[in-house]
């Protein structure tokens, strides 16, 4: 077994990267791989035929000053252990292709932007989507792109779908058009440059224009419904209250009190039995996109258990980035299923103490609304088939109820209909929205994975932000914005 870190051994603190595991067997063997990064224990079954090789790329989130431990356990009980150390950075990485002579500008670039440059060959670019979590920009050329494997192309497409930055030297219009067609935000963060002196100013300019970051897990915690904990506290209080009432009544009626001595132990055992086992789960999702964009960036908070004491399991997609948010005293585990397309997350939870995990992903979806500025006011155009009922428009600190619209129907808010943001979701969006920028807020039905888990309660919202470049296309003949 041979292990190597991805991204040239560079990692950003708190962000997911990848590890390369190369396996070779002189005889048929099967077993399991274990990767312990200090956050989550990852398990993956494997099988190798005689004189066969296999290369695996797996995600992990390493902690600073703590090596990643990789263990191979065969079906015969053989164990191979290796440790992997990485160089950690507190700032995002900018990946620069080795074919670009960028050495002369690296120092000034690092000082000007606060982004760490990493020079890689084409084979060093990520092989899985999660490994791009700590990457802010890519500076490359057509030669390097043509050398990528199919897995690397897939990971790169995922990176571009999140409105991330790519600068290309020597790219023709056909290549730029193809890359922009698979990119989020209309591909406006994919640009070409002529000389290296343009790189730093272009990166600074594009970074300043990127859409706001989706809410962090701390923000999503504020969207939790208190009903779950209230129900649990109420049920436990009724249980204890009933016990006290029963104990008092029996004590009053019975003359021989020693018969009551086993009662507290029996009641405690009954309570432990009632609230032991797999609990219910809650998935809170927040998706954001821009008007006319085909991609949604999703930030989710998964709350496992808490209403029972015991082991909890749920299935997540193989490409979903997952990190342990709270409950780190109990190390959860991820087990890859045999086909490799899904993973089973499992973790132990105590009563009234759910474990929380942060999930991030990107999905493709046809735009439902077009949101522009016309004559100084937001204009909403419905593009779907059936208008959502609970659509809200937030603008200049106020919320407006969007009426049911027919396809291609237009609507603009009236000032007399303005309301204060009322719901928790409206308040969260209002805090992350510039005063003059409008945004739509509508219900979202999140999907954790293709699973038949019936004990998952889902809550979600979709935010459609205004695309500022659409206004640039709406200039009148006098050069003034409509």
HUBEL-V398916 format. One record per helix or strand of 3 or more residues. SS is the DSSP state (H for helix, E for strand). FROM is the first residue (numbers start at 1). LEN is the number of residues. If there is no record, write none. Layout:
ss | from | len
SS | FROM | LEN
SS | FROM | LEN
//
This chain:
ss | from | len
E | 2 | 4
H | 7 | 3
E | 10 | 3
E | 17 | 9
E | 29 | 8
E | 40 | 9
E | 52 | 9
E | 68 | 7
E | 79 | 6
E | 87 | 3
E | 93 | 5
H | 103 | 11
E | 116 | 5
H | 122 | 3
H | 129 | 4
E | 135 | 7
H | 142 | 5
H | 150 | 12
E | 165 | 5
H | 173 | 9
H | 185 | 3
E | 190 | 4
H | 197 | 13
H | 217 | 5
H | 227 | 27
H | 257 | 4
H | 263 | 12
E | 281 | 10
E | 295 | 10
E | 309 | 9
E | 321 | 6
E | 332 | 5
E | 342 | 9
E | 355 | 10
E | 369 | 6
E | 377 | 6
E | 392 | 4
E | 398 | 4
E | 410 | 3
H | 415 | 3
H | 424 | 8
E | 439 | 5
E | 456 | 10
H | 468 | 5
//
